[in-house]
Amino acid sequence: MNTNKPLKGTRQIEGKNPIVEALKSDVSIEKIMVAKGRRETGAQELFELAKEKKIKIQQVDRKKLDFTSKTGNHQGIIAIATEYEYAEIEDILESAKVKGESPLVVILDKITDPHNFGAIIRTANACGVHGIIIPKNRSVDISPIAIKASAGAIEHMPVCKVTNLTQTIKELKEKGFWIAGAEMEGQKYYESDFKGSMAIVIGNEGEGISRLVKDECDFLVSIPMYGEIESLNASVATGILLSEAAKQRN
């Protein structure tokens, strides 16, 4: 029997910053595996937080971490933590209410790249987004790669997984939300109003927003392209739109 195999219901968090953010949150961490010979230089905060929370630190051969790693970039540290708990829509709304803010939500339609997903989570956190909504099918999921790409922001960002995006959008509209869809034929994003209860829909880079979801959007916004390239990476486009939303809302 392989006693080193993570138990069912756990996940791996890889790299210094993601693990530090997990330690700062309410995530339950079973143990932290550190490559033998790895110096604490640059990871002092991580070791202090682990000691404070009385989390076991296990010295292992780096080859074991290389074999265990799912990102290929573990930086000599991997934590075994409880599985990520998805949020409900009401959790996201409550988060905004507690902060005394109008809710700002990002809806991802058919985003499948975990690196993009992680980068979007990181940007969303920086821009004050209260939660992210993804569909259950044909969509990216929380994975070690997405966690690593988010630089730990996932531990502070509620993510809600829903069965039907169009139905969820209808429910948000009933709650007073405006729905903005990112599409090439939309109005210029800096001429759009992102204040109030707002959800911004980001589609797949190749296909954009699906037709049914687009039909439910109150308005469409676009990012003018002045060079030879006709489209942007989904996470970069999200960053541009959220930066404008943050400017308007703050």
Phi and psi in degrees as a GROMACS rama.xvg file:
@    title "Ramachandran Plot"
@    xaxis  label "Phi"
@    yaxis  label "Psi"
@TYPE xy
-87.1988  100.516  ASN-2
-76.5971  -9.79118  THR-3
-88.905  -7.59794  ASN-4
-71.2435  129.509  LYS-5
-56.5559  141.125  PRO-6
-69.138  154.991  LEU-7
-61.5837  139.061  LYS-8
91.4343  9.46931  GLY-9
-116.724  168.972  THR-10
-142.957  160.927  ARG-11
-99.0818  137.405  GLN-12
-118.582  122.858  ILE-13
-117.373  136.541  GLU-14
99.1504  154.36  GLY-15
-61.157  -57.2057  LYS-16
-61.5619  -46.8161  ASN-17
-58.299  -37.6855  PRO-18
-71.4924  -38.9471  ILE-19
-59.0766  -45.8843  VAL-20
-64.6719  -35.7483  GLU-21
-65.2293  -40.345  ALA-22
-65.8368  -30.5053  LEU-23
-77.1892  -19.9385  LYS-24
-93.2189  -167.659  SER-25
-92.7724  11.5786  ASP-26
-63.8233  135.793  VAL-27
-88.8067  118.982  SER-28
-107.756  126.689  ILE-29
-75.9508  -46.3562  GLU-30
-163.879  163.292  LYS-31
-123.828  124.145  ILE-32
-98.5471  128.19  MET-33
-123.086  135.412  VAL-34
-63.4472  134.951  ALA-35
-59.0642  135.821  LYS-36
87.4429  -7.0632  GLY-37
-72.2044  126.09  ARG-38
-77.3519  154.636  ARG-39
-78.4436  -6.34834  GLU-40
-54.438  124.904  THR-41
85.3365  -6.43803  GLY-42
-130.347  21.5522  ALA-43
-59.2619  -43.2322  GLN-44
-59.9464  -41.5161  GLU-45
-59.3573  -48.6215  LEU-46
-67.0073  -35.2495  PHE-47
-68.111  -42.1376  GLU-48
-64.7923  -41.4516  LEU-49
-62.3704  -42.3075  ALA-50
-64.5077  -41.3478  LYS-51
-62.0336  -37.4997  GLU-52
-91.2453  3.45269  LYS-53
57.0131  45.3008  LYS-54
-94.5312  133.624  ILE-55
-66.9046  131.046  LYS-56
-110.633  121.393  ILE-57
-110.879  123.279  GLN-58
-81.4102  124.917  GLN-59
-135.521  162.291  VAL-60
-65.9717  141.663  ASP-61
-58.9803  -32.4613  ARG-62
-60.456  -34.8056  LYS-63
-65.1915  -41.2592  LYS-64
-66.424  -39.3145  LEU-65
-60.2851  -40.5348  ASP-66
-71.3471  -37.5796  PHE-67
-77.3208  -30.8165  THR-68
-59.1228  139.305  SER-69
-107.08  -7.74545  LYS-70
-105.756  -21.7918  THR-71
76.264  9.86188  GLY-72
-147.305  63.6325  ASN-73
-85.6779  -11.646  HIS-74
58.6672  22.9488  GLN-75
81.6391  10.1154  GLY-76
-141.61  128.667  ILE-77
-134.975  131.795  ILE-78
-107.631  143.966  ALA-79
-104.879  114.856  ILE-80
-125.677  168.42  ALA-81
-65.1374  153.922  THR-82
-59.9271  145.769  GLU-83
-63.9434  134.705  TYR-84
-99.4055  116.439  GLU-85
-70.0586  148.408  TYR-86
-92.5898  169.085  ALA-87
-103.834  161.268  GLU-88
-54.8317  -41.5175  ILE-89
-63.5877  -31.7079  GLU-90
-63.6189  -40.5566  ASP-91
-65.8808  -44.1695  ILE-92
-64.5203  -38.2145  LEU-93
-66.9682  -36.7907  GLU-94
-60.2079  -42.7108  SER-95
-67.735  -40.2742  ALA-96
-62.4895  -42.7837  LYS-97
-61.0407  -35.4722  VAL-98
-83.2048  -5.84011  LYS-99
70.6577  32.2907  GLY-100
-122.939  154.688  GLU-101
-72.2654  135.337  SER-102
-66.2205  137.186  PRO-103
-122.407  121.59  LEU-104
-126.336  145.326  VAL-105
-110.336  130.682  VAL-106
-112.012  123.709  ILE-107
-104.389  120.26  LEU-108
-107.925  106.14  ASP-109
67.0236  29.39  LYS-110
-79.4933  125.096  ILE-111
-119.576  -11.8917  THR-112
-86.128  118.163  ASP-113
-64.3103  -29.8361  PRO-114
-66.307  -42.8719  HIS-115
-61.7269  -44.6185  ASN-116
-59.3089  -48.0503  PHE-117
-61.4382  -41.5026  GLY-118
-65.5734  -37.7036  ALA-119
-64.6543  -42.5711  ILE-120
-60.1895  -44.0081  ILE-121
-62.9034  -46.134  ARG-122
-65.6922  -41.1359  THR-123
-59.3256  -42.7152  ALA-124
-63.1045  -42.916  ASN-125
-64.6707  -29.72  ALA-126
-97.4635  8.16685  CYS-127
82.5649  20.8404  GLY-128
-68.9857  141.08  VAL-129
-91.5146  -16.7468  HIS-130
-178.913  160.297  GLY-131
-123.111  139.033  ILE-132
-115.953  130.656  ILE-133
-129.798  153.281  ILE-134
-80.7353  156.573  PRO-135
-72.1606  -32.6951  LYS-136
-108.693  151.47  ASN-137
49.9719  47.8475  ARG-138
-147.181  158.584  SER-139
-65.0076  159.987  VAL-140
-132.471  170.764  ASP-141
-70.1191  120.773  ILE-142
-140.975  165.44  SER-143
-54.711  -36.2632  PRO-144
-66.8803  -44.2334  ILE-145
-65.0048  -40.2276  ALA-146
-62.0521  -45.4658  ILE-147
-64.1736  -42.8655  LYS-148
-65.9196  -25.9316  ALA-149
-80.3865  -6.6275  SER-150
55.9515  32.2183  ALA-151
92.8433  -7.12282  GLY-152
-63.3107  -24.0216  ALA-153
-58.6968  -29.654  ILE-154
-70.8796  -12.3211  GLU-155
-117.063  4.82718  HIS-156
-119.878  113.629  MET-157
-64.6346  130.107  PRO-158
-120.201  127.393  VAL-159
-111.308  130.974  CYS-160
-108.123  123.001  LYS-161
-120.379  156.859  VAL-162
-76.5447  -39.1376  THR-163
-135.023  111.483  ASN-164
-64.8032  -42.553  LEU-165
-63.7634  -39.9709  THR-166
-66.3192  -39.6837  GLN-167
-63.4583  -40.4836  THR-168
-63.2183  -41.1706  ILE-169
-59.8918  -41.0374  LYS-170
-66.0119  -38.3132  GLU-171
-65.1182  -39.9427  LEU-172
-63.7703  -35.4798  LYS-173
-65.8614  -24.5385  GLU-174
-90.4685  6.97002  LYS-175
96.2308  11.2128  GLY-176
-79.0942  147.719  PHE-177
-100.647  140.254  TRP-178
-114.031  118.391  ILE-179
-110.579  127.752  ALA-180
-105.797  134.334  GLY-181
-83.0059  109.855  ALA-182
-146.375  148.319  GLU-183
-60.4576  -31.2738  MET-184
-87.8981  6.75842  GLU-185
-78.7688  174.484  GLY-186
-72.9687  158.048  GLN-187
-59.2369  132.548  LYS-188
-58.9226  -33.9628  TYR-189
-79.3147  -2.71088  TYR-190
-104.366  6.23206  GLU-191
-100.883  157.413  SER-192
-101.809  116.087  ASP-193
-108.028  13.6369  PHE-194
-82.691  164.948  LYS-195
80.8861  -165.938  GLY-196
-72.1461  114.635  SER-197
-137.43  138.618  MET-198
-124.078  130.226  ALA-199
-109.877  123.939  ILE-200
-97.9214  126.432  VAL-201
-114.156  128.161  ILE-202
-101.964  176.395  GLY-203
-62.4714  140.982  ASN-204
-56.5483  -40.4808  GLU-205
-80.7014  -43.26  GLY-206
-101.841  -17.156  GLU-207
74.5157  -157.433  GLY-208
-79.6428  138.549  ILE-209
-64.3152  153.579  SER-210
-58.1647  -46.0414  ARG-211
-63.0832  -38.7783  LEU-212
-69.3823  -42.1049  VAL-213
-60.3763  -38.6956  LYS-214
-62.1078  -25.4648  ASP-215
-88.3318  -9.85698  GLU-216
-71.9243  141.44  CYS-217
-75.289  -33.617  ASP-218
-157.873  160.983  PHE-219
-113.253  145.273  LEU-220
-126.768  147.852  VAL-221
-130.452  159.866  SER-222
-109.976  112.184  ILE-223
-58.3693  137.171  PRO-224
-111.988  121.525  MET-225
-107.557  -4.13665  TYR-226
-106.64  -158.113  GLY-227
-82.3476  -24.4339  GLU-228
-76.5053  135.78  ILE-229
-97.9622  -10.014  GLU-230
-148.236  165.352  SER-231
-117.805  155.486  LEU-232
-54.842  142.135  ASN-233
-57.7261  -39.8884  ALA-234
-70.512  -34.4893  SER-235
-68.1777  -44.0118  VAL-236
-60.9817  -42.1076  ALA-237
-60.5812  -42.3486  THR-238
-61.4526  -40.5887  GLY-239
-64.744  -46.2983  ILE-240
-66.8057  -42.4459  LEU-241
-70.0237  -31.3083  LEU-242
-63.3861  -41.8888  SER-243
-66.384  -42.0885  GLU-244
-61.8831  -43.4965  ALA-245
-63.0797  -40.2582  ALA-246
-61.9521  -45.0142  LYS-247
-67.9656  -38.0118  GLN-248
-82.7488  -15.1706  ARG-249
